[in-house]
Amino acid sequence: MRPAHTISTSFALATRVVRVVDGFVRTLNRVREAWAHRRAVAELAALDAHQLRDIGLSRADVLWAMETPLREDPTMHLARLVRERRAAHMAAVRQARKVWR
C-alpha cells in the first residue's frame, strides 16, 4: 500500500497536468476562432463597394479591421462600427422628424 502523502502528491500532479492541458486546449480554440474570424473579414474584402455599403461598411473599414492586432477579433470591431453608425443614423432621423413637425 502507498503512503498517503504519495497518493496526494500524485493527485496534485495530475490536477496540475489537467489544468495545463485544459489551458492549452482553450488557447488553441481561441486561436482557431480568431483565425476563422479573420477569414470572414478577408471574405468581406472580396465584396464590391456596393455590397459593402449594403451591410454598412466601406472598403476602408474592412482594411482597418484586418490591421487590428491578432489578439483582437476584427469582426467584433466591424459589428460595433456598424451598430454605432446605425445608431447615429437613427438619431439623425429622429432629430429631422422633430424639425419637420
C-alpha positions as a Markdown table, in Angstrom:
| # | Residue | x | y | z |
|---|---|---|---|---|
| 1 | Met | 0.0 | 0.0 | 0.0 |
| 2 | Arg | 1.2 | 3.5 | -0.9 |
| 3 | Pro | 1.7 | 6.1 | 1.8 |
| 4 | Ala | -1.0 | 8.8 | 1.9 |
| 5 | His | 1.4 | 11.6 | 1.1 |
| 6 | Thr | 2.4 | 9.9 | -2.2 |
| 7 | Ile | -1.2 | 9.5 | -3.2 |
| 8 | Ser | -2.0 | 13.1 | -2.5 |
| 9 | Thr | 1.2 | 14.2 | -4.4 |
| 10 | Ser | 0.2 | 12.1 | -7.4 |
| 11 | Phe | -3.3 | 13.6 | -7.3 |
| 12 | Ala | -1.9 | 17.2 | -7.1 |
| 13 | Leu | 0.4 | 16.5 | -10.0 |
| 14 | Ala | -2.5 | 15.0 | -12.1 |
| 15 | Thr | -4.6 | 18.1 | -11.2 |
| 16 | Arg | -1.9 | 20.4 | -12.5 |
| 17 | Val | -1.4 | 18.4 | -15.7 |
| 18 | Val | -5.2 | 18.6 | -16.3 |
| 19 | Arg | -5.2 | 22.4 | -15.8 |
| 20 | Val | -2.2 | 22.9 | -18.1 |
| 21 | Val | -3.8 | 20.7 | -20.8 |
| 22 | Asp | -7.1 | 22.5 | -20.4 |
| 23 | Gly | -5.5 | 25.9 | -20.7 |
| 24 | Phe | -3.6 | 24.7 | -23.8 |
| 25 | Val | -6.9 | 23.4 | -25.4 |
| 26 | Arg | -8.7 | 26.7 | -24.6 |
| 27 | Thr | -5.8 | 28.7 | -26.2 |
| 28 | Leu | -6.0 | 26.5 | -29.3 |
| 29 | Asn | -9.7 | 27.0 | -29.5 |
| 30 | Arg | -9.3 | 30.8 | -29.2 |
| 31 | Val | -6.6 | 30.8 | -31.9 |
| 32 | Arg | -8.9 | 28.7 | -34.2 |
| 33 | Glu | -11.8 | 31.0 | -33.6 |
| 34 | Ala | -9.7 | 34.1 | -34.3 |
| 35 | Trp | -8.4 | 32.6 | -37.5 |
| 36 | Ala | -12.0 | 31.9 | -38.6 |
| 37 | His | -13.0 | 35.5 | -37.9 |
| 38 | Arg | -10.0 | 36.8 | -39.9 |
| 39 | Arg | -11.0 | 34.6 | -42.8 |
| 40 | Ala | -14.5 | 36.0 | -42.6 |
| 41 | Val | -13.1 | 39.6 | -42.8 |
| 42 | Ala | -10.9 | 38.5 | -45.7 |
| 43 | Glu | -14.1 | 37.3 | -47.5 |
| 44 | Leu | -15.6 | 40.8 | -46.9 |
| 45 | Ala | -12.6 | 42.3 | -48.6 |
| 46 | Ala | -13.7 | 40.4 | -51.8 |
| 47 | Leu | -17.0 | 42.2 | -51.9 |
| 48 | Asp | -17.5 | 45.2 | -54.1 |
| 49 | Ala | -18.2 | 48.7 | -52.7 |
| 50 | His | -22.0 | 48.4 | -53.3 |
| 51 | Gln | -22.2 | 45.1 | -51.4 |
| 52 | Leu | -20.2 | 46.5 | -48.5 |
| 53 | Arg | -22.3 | 49.6 | -48.4 |
| 54 | Asp | -25.4 | 47.4 | -48.2 |
| 55 | Ile | -24.1 | 46.0 | -44.9 |
| 56 | Gly | -23.0 | 49.3 | -43.6 |
| 57 | Leu | -19.3 | 49.0 | -44.3 |
| 58 | Ser | -16.7 | 50.5 | -46.6 |
| 59 | Arg | -13.5 | 49.1 | -48.0 |
| 60 | Ala | -11.5 | 51.2 | -45.6 |
| 61 | Asp | -13.5 | 49.7 | -42.7 |
| 62 | Val | -12.6 | 46.2 | -43.8 |
| 63 | Leu | -8.9 | 47.1 | -44.3 |
| 64 | Trp | -8.8 | 48.7 | -40.9 |
| 65 | Ala | -10.3 | 45.6 | -39.3 |
| 66 | Met | -7.7 | 43.4 | -40.9 |
| 67 | Glu | -5.0 | 45.5 | -39.3 |
| 68 | Thr | -6.2 | 45.0 | -35.8 |
| 69 | Pro | -3.8 | 43.1 | -33.5 |
| 70 | Leu | -4.1 | 39.3 | -33.8 |
| 71 | Arg | -5.3 | 39.1 | -30.2 |
| 72 | Glu | -8.4 | 41.1 | -31.1 |
| 73 | Asp | -11.4 | 39.9 | -33.1 |
| 74 | Pro | -11.8 | 42.0 | -36.2 |
| 75 | Thr | -15.5 | 41.0 | -36.7 |
| 76 | Met | -16.3 | 42.5 | -33.3 |
| 77 | His | -14.8 | 45.8 | -34.4 |
| 78 | Leu | -16.8 | 45.8 | -37.6 |
| 79 | Ala | -20.0 | 44.9 | -35.8 |
| 80 | Arg | -19.5 | 47.7 | -33.3 |
| 81 | Leu | -18.8 | 50.2 | -36.1 |
| 82 | Val | -22.0 | 49.2 | -37.9 |
| 83 | Arg | -24.0 | 49.5 | -34.7 |
| 84 | Glu | -22.6 | 52.9 | -33.9 |
| 85 | Arg | -23.3 | 54.1 | -37.5 |
| 86 | Arg | -26.9 | 52.8 | -37.4 |
| 87 | Ala | -27.5 | 54.4 | -34.0 |
| 88 | Ala | -26.1 | 57.8 | -35.3 |
| 89 | His | -28.3 | 57.5 | -38.4 |
| 90 | Met | -31.4 | 56.8 | -36.4 |
| 91 | Ala | -30.7 | 59.7 | -34.1 |
| 92 | Ala | -30.3 | 62.0 | -37.1 |
| 93 | Val | -33.6 | 60.7 | -38.5 |
| 94 | Arg | -35.4 | 61.3 | -35.1 |
| 95 | Gln | -33.9 | 64.8 | -35.0 |
| 96 | Ala | -35.0 | 65.5 | -38.6 |
| 97 | Arg | -38.6 | 64.4 | -37.7 |
| 98 | Lys | -38.7 | 66.8 | -34.8 |
| 99 | Val | -37.6 | 69.7 | -37.0 |
| 100 | Trp | -40.3 | 68.9 | -39.6 |
| 101 | Arg | -43.1 | 68.9 | -37.0 |
